[in-house]
Amino acid sequence: MFFRIHTKFSLMDVFRTSTLPILCLLPLALGVLAGCDSSDSGMNADQPLRQVSYDLSAQSNDGALSDGVSATATFRELGPNQTLVTLELDGGATNTDVSHPAHIHNNSASEGGNIAIYLSPIDGTGGGGTSARVVDRSFDQLADFDGYINIHQSAANLGNVVAQGNIGANADGQTSEGFNVVDNPQSTTYSLSASSNDGSVAPDGIPGQVTFNEVTNGMTIVTWKLDVDGDEQYEDDATGASVSHPAHIHNNSASEGGNIAIYLSPVDGTDPAARSSKLVDRSYDNLTSFDGYVNVHQSAAKLGNVVAQGDIGANASGGDDGGGGGGGGGGGGY
């Protein structure tokens, strides 16, 4: 984007030059054009990416949060074909024993429409009332999307909408500078083992994985997934539960046990991708050396039932180095 603008001026300078024959300069000009095209991302690594925010209004309803909760949705450009969608409740966590699912729907809020994109639920028990979701659509696609966002009371009570707002083509968003991504962002993935428990949702547990993707010098996207059918092919099956599954990074190793250090975003039990992300305000190096482990739970009300668990950082025998997170620096995506 920014490179192409710069290239136009370079070509104009070339054609204004009178001391050399124009035919001699033409190959040079074409070389400048080729050199300014980013081979992987199409982004200028020296320029911050774009972002736009939308207000979500509190919605009165018949549920536990009867007055609703106002919130903000932000689309943050990650690369040419990916956008991070973050949600933030204005009052922080709701201090309820449920997680709040969220979706982008087709059409405007006044028209109504079906779910188009699953977003990550917001944990009501803690974590600052925020969530994140890596969406495989370009920033321009989402910023122009004919849609709106609903945040619900819980997976079991989707009819109780607690926040709602138009986005994209149906709203005037507030634009600002986005991520200033690092060059060649790093990525590491750790396995989560199925954990047998006394719960009713997944008593045999569900295997999964958690990935740390470097974004900026001080921020990391943590994405975790469940392999519901155990075929080692992710994002192809929901857990089928009428709850969301919270996850946390805990202190110490899994064998030692420890308190919650970082709240991750839950996975919606009805989400066919069975994945979620969280934008964590810690550096990649901090997390990949962290003395901790990850627990995935049956639900916010049943935290004692752990369905997946695995050591990370300093306690893992060795994560799978993805060799680059993607984004503005190129690579395979977040």
C-alpha positions in Angstrom: 0.0 0.0 0.0 2.6 2.5 1.1 5.2 1.1 -1.2 3.1 1.7 -4.3 2.6 5.4 -3.5 6.4 5.8 -3.1 7.0 4.0 -6.3 4.9 6.5 -8.3 7.1 9.3 -7.2 10.2 7.3 -8.1 9.0 6.8 -11.6 8.1 10.5 -12.0 11.6 11.4 -11.0 13.0 8.9 -13.5 11.0 10.4 -16.4 11.9 14.0 -15.4 15.6 13.1 -15.7 17.0 14.6 -18.9 20.7 13.7 -18.6 20.1 10.0 -19.5 18.2 8.5 -22.4 14.7 7.4 -21.3 15.2 3.9 -22.7 18.2 3.4 -20.5 16.3 4.4 -17.4 13.2 2.2 -18.1 14.8 -1.0 -16.9 15.9 0.8 -13.7 12.3 2.1 -13.2 10.9 -1.4 -13.6 13.4 -2.7 -11.1 12.3 -0.1 -8.6 8.7 -1.3 -9.0 9.7 -4.9 -8.5 11.8 -4.0 -5.4 9.0 -2.1 -3.7 6.5 -5.0 -3.9 6.6 -7.0 -0.6 6.8 -10.7 -1.7 4.8 -12.1 1.1 2.6 -9.5 2.8 2.2 -6.5 0.5 2.8 -4.4 3.6 5.4 -1.9 4.6 7.1 -3.3 7.7 8.1 0.2 8.7 4.6 1.5 8.7 1.9 0.6 11.3 -1.0 -1.4 10.0 -4.6 -0.2 10.1 -7.4 -0.6 12.7 -10.9 0.6 13.1 -13.2 0.5 16.2 -17.0 0.3 16.6 -19.2 1.0 19.6 -21.5 -1.8 20.8 -24.5 -0.5 22.8 -25.8 -2.2 25.9 -29.0 -4.2 25.3 -31.8 -4.7 27.8 -32.8 -8.3 28.0 -34.5 -10.9 30.3 -31.3 -12.5 31.5 -28.9 -12.2 34.4 -27.3 -9.1 32.8 -30.7 -7.4 32.3 -29.3 -3.9 31.6 -26.8 -5.2 29.1 -23.1 -4.2 28.8 -21.6 -1.6 26.4 -18.5 -2.7 24.6 -16.0 -1.9 21.8 -15.1 -4.1 18.8 -11.8 -3.4 17.0 -10.6 -4.8 13.7 -6.8 -4.9 13.7 -5.0 -5.6 10.4 -2.5 -8.4 10.7 -1.6 -9.0 7.0 -3.1 -9.2 3.5 -5.6 -11.9 4.4 -6.0 -11.8 8.2 -7.5 -9.5 10.8 -7.6 -9.7 14.6 -11.1 -8.9 15.9 -10.9 -7.9 19.6 -13.8 -7.3 22.0 -13.7 -5.3 25.2 -16.5 -4.8 27.7 -16.5 -1.2 29.0 -16.8 -2.4 32.6 -14.3 -5.2 32.4 -15.3 -8.8 33.4 -19.0 -9.2 34.3 -18.2 -11.3 37.4 -20.6 -14.0 36.3 -20.0 -17.8 36.1 -20.5 -17.9 32.4 -18.7 -16.9 29.2 -20.3 -14.5 26.8 -20.3 -15.8 23.1 -20.1 -13.3 20.3 -20.6 -13.4 16.5 -20.6 -11.2 13.4 -24.0 -11.5 11.8 -25.0 -10.7 8.2 -27.0 -7.4 7.5 -27.6 -4.5 9.8 -28.8 -4.9 13.4 -32.2 -3.5 12.5 -32.6 -6.1 9.7 -31.1 -9.1 11.6 -29.3 -12.0 10.0 -27.5 -15.3 10.5 -24.1 -15.8 12.0 -21.4 -15.1 9.5 -18.2 -15.3 11.7 -17.7 -16.8 15.1 -15.8 -14.5 17.5 -14.1 -15.6 20.7 -16.3 -15.5 23.8 -15.5 -13.2 26.7 -14.8 -14.9 30.1 -17.2 -13.5 32.7 -15.1 -14.7 35.6 -12.0 -12.5 34.8 -9.4 -11.5 32.3 -10.5 -7.9 31.9 -13.6 -8.5 29.9 -11.7 -8.9 26.6 -11.3 -11.5 23.8 -9.7 -11.9 20.4 -10.2 -13.9 17.2 -7.9 -14.2 14.2 -10.3 -14.0 11.2 -9.1 -15.2 7.8 -10.4 -12.2 6.0 -8.6 -9.0 4.9 -9.0 -5.8 6.8 -10.7 -4.2 3.8 -13.2 -7.1 3.6 -14.2 -6.7 7.3 -14.2 -2.9 7.2 -16.6 -3.0 4.3 -18.7 -5.9 5.6 -22.5 -5.7 5.7 -22.9 -6.8 9.3 -23.3 -6.3 13.0 -22.0 -7.9 16.2 -24.0 -9.5 19.0 -22.6 -10.4 22.4 -24.8 -12.9 24.3 -25.3 -13.8 27.9 -24.1 -17.4 27.5 -24.0 -20.3 25.0 -27.2 -21.7 26.7 -29.0 -18.3 26.5 -28.2 -16.9 23.1 -31.5 -15.2 23.0 -30.3 -12.7 25.7 -28.2 -10.2 23.8 -26.2 -8.0 26.2 -24.4 -5.9 23.6 -25.0 -5.1 19.9 -23.6 -2.8 17.2 -23.3 -2.3 13.5 -19.9 -2.7 11.9 -18.3 -2.3 8.5 -20.6 -0.9 5.8 -23.3 -0.2 8.3 -21.3 2.0 10.7 -18.9 4.9 10.9 -15.9 3.4 12.8 -13.1 5.2 14.5 -9.9 4.7 12.6 -6.4 4.8 14.1 -2.9 3.3 13.7 -2.7 -0.4 14.4 0.1 -2.9 15.1 3.7 -2.0 14.2 4.6 -5.6 13.7 8.1 -7.0 14.2 10.1 -8.2 11.2 9.9 -12.0 10.8 7.6 -12.7 13.8 8.2 -16.0 15.6 5.7 -18.7 16.5 5.8 -21.7 18.9 3.1 -24.4 19.4 2.7 -26.7 22.5 0.6 -29.8 22.7 -2.3 -30.1 25.2 -3.1 -33.6 26.4 -6.7 -34.9 27.0 -7.5 -34.9 30.7 -10.0 -37.3 32.2 -12.4 -35.7 34.5 -15.8 -36.2 36.3 -17.7 -33.8 34.1 -20.6 -34.4 31.8 -19.3 -32.7 28.7 -16.0 -34.4 27.9 -15.2 -37.0 30.7 -12.4 -38.5 28.6 -10.9 -35.0 27.9 -10.1 -33.5 24.5 -6.6 -33.1 23.1 -5.5 -29.7 21.8 -2.7 -27.2 21.2 -1.7 -23.7 22.1 0.3 -21.4 19.9 2.3 -18.2 20.8 2.5 -15.8 17.8 4.7 -12.8 18.1 3.1 -9.5 16.9 5.0 -6.6 18.4 8.0 -6.3 20.7 5.6 -6.4 23.7 2.5 -8.2 22.5 1.7 -11.8 21.6 -1.4 -13.5 20.2 -2.1 -16.7 22.1 -4.3 -19.1 20.1 -5.5 -22.4 21.4 -7.6 -25.2 19.6 -9.3 -28.4 20.5 -9.1 -31.6 18.3 -12.6 -32.8 19.2 -12.6 -35.9 17.0 -9.0 -36.8 17.7 -8.0 -36.9 14.0 -5.2 -34.4 14.4 -7.1 -32.1 11.9 -8.1 -29.0 13.7 -10.9 -26.5 13.1 -13.3 -29.2 11.8 -15.6 -30.0 14.7 -17.3 -28.3 17.6 -17.5 -29.8 21.1 -21.3 -29.7 20.8 -21.7 -28.4 24.4 -24.1 -25.6 25.4 -21.3 -23.9 27.3 -18.0 -22.2 26.5 -14.7 -23.7 27.6 -12.4 -21.3 29.5 -8.7 -21.6 29.4 -5.8 -20.1 31.5 -2.1 -20.0 31.7 -1.2 -21.1 35.3 2.0 -20.6 37.2 4.5 -23.5 37.7 4.4 -26.9 35.9 1.2 -29.0 35.5 2.6 -31.5 38.0 3.1 -28.8 40.6 -0.1 -26.9 40.0 -0.4 -23.1 40.5 -2.7 -20.1 40.3 -4.0 -18.4 37.2 -1.4 -16.1 35.7 -3.1 -15.2 32.4 -6.8 -15.5 31.3 -7.2 -16.8 27.8 -10.4 -16.4 25.7 -12.8 -19.4 26.0 -13.9 -21.6 23.1 -17.6 -21.6 22.2 -19.0 -25.1 22.4 -21.0 -24.5 19.3 -18.0 -23.1 17.3 -17.1 -25.6 14.5 -13.5 -24.4 14.5 -13.2 -25.0 18.3 -10.5 -22.3 18.6 -10.0 -19.0 20.4 -7.3 -16.3 20.7 -6.2 -13.7 23.2 -4.0 -10.6 22.7 -1.6 -10.9 25.6 0.4 -7.8 26.8 3.6 -9.8 27.1 6.5 -10.3 24.8 7.0 -13.5 22.8 10.3 -14.2 24.7 8.5 -13.7 28.0 5.8 -16.3 27.2 8.1 -18.9 25.6 10.3 -18.9 28.7 7.4 -18.7 31.1 7.3 -21.1 34.1 3.7 -22.3 33.4 1.1 -24.6 32.0 -2.3 -24.3 30.3 -5.6 -25.7 31.6 -8.8 -25.9 29.5 -12.0 -26.4 31.6 -15.4 -27.7 31.0 -17.1 -24.4 31.7 -16.8 -21.3 33.9 -19.2 -22.9 36.4 -17.2 -26.2 36.4 -13.6 -25.1 36.5 -12.7 -28.2 38.5 -13.3 -30.4 35.4 -10.1 -30.0 33.3 -10.6 -31.3 29.8 -7.1 -30.5 28.4 -3.7 -29.6 29.9 -0.1 -29.1 28.9 3.1 -27.5 30.0 4.4 -24.4 28.1 7.5 -22.2 28.0 10.2 -23.2 30.4 8.4 -26.4 31.4 7.9 -27.9 27.9 10.4 -30.3 26.4 10.3 -28.3 23.2 7.5 -26.5 21.3 7.0 -26.8 17.6 8.7 -23.7 16.1 6.4 -22.4 13.4 9.3 -20.4 12.0 7.3 -17.2 11.7 3.8 -16.0 12.6 3.1 -14.2 9.3 1.5 -10.8 9.6 3.4 -7.9 8.2 6.7 -9.8 8.2 5.6 -12.6 5.9 5.2 -16.3 6.7 2.3 -18.6 7.1 -0.2 -16.5 9.0 -1.3 -16.2 12.6 
